[in-house]
């Protein structure tokens, strides 16, 4: 081998050795405390954090930034997956006159019950209240106490948890007197009600009513013309099917229409805590009125994937049976004696 070629090979080996040595030195100098700090910032595993620190030559900020970029890529891949589970969270101001209602979704209820997810949901609701955010776009851009935006934190959690997570919707409610709030025990249904007059107990009862009875409108008069026409069509068909005389049918329809529209309107509903009272009478007795309300139910309106578990298992069994039959036909024939 020519001297010049030998020299080039020696240099290449030395460079490679120096690189290996440098990486080994960095690896040896990564402290357990640095790994711990990176884990706290990213929520990633210990080995993943150590690898990131080695690649970043021990720079904590660079390692965190690189991991965040990796997390963003993972989040984008999961964005098309349906997230219809989750929680609804409410936060209110100290004076009780302003409240926010936020829905955060996950793919499974298991994740929705986890501490990381619940903590994120609470942080998002607090940020929304502080900024008086009323749109998802505004909410996603808000900074959390960690320094990350809501959307950055969401993406980081996707990378850590492995499920698609979404900040689906937010409602901001203000009231002249008090905002009533109620979150059901499953954390999947909640409501805010803006009340003028009355007190906090009345406002909470009204929020509970909204969660339990799910009104669409504040008063019967608020029902849109299309809804009224559709209900009239349905009640007319039902009455005619009973074979009543036309004059009786007209009276039946009007009575049924009132009942139907009252069921859809908050003020027309029967109070869930007292069957002898309507919400209209309850408000009148308290000299109060409802200005607006918001009700969220987790996953409402989202088309959920229906998994046919039994069908999937049977398909796998059939596929395995076919495979076994093919093997049996080719290899398991009895030996022929000569």
Secondary structure, DSSP 8 states (H G I E B T S, - for coil): --HHHHHHHHHHHHHHHHHHHHHHHHHHH--HHHHHHHHHHH---HHHHHHHHHHTTT-HHHHHHHHHHHHHHHHHHHTTS---EEEEEEEE-TTSSEEEEEEEEES-HHHHTSHHHHHHHHHHHHHHHHHT--SHHHHHT-B-TTS-BHHHHHHHHHHHH-S--EEEEEEEEE-SSEEEEEE-TTSSEEEEEEEESS-HHHHHHHHHHHHHH--SBSSGGGS-HHHHHHHHHHHHHHHHHTT--HHHHHHHHHHHHHHHHHHHBGGGSB-TT-TT-BHHHHHHHTT-EEEEEEEEETTTT-------HHHHHHHHHHHHHHHHHHHHHHH-------
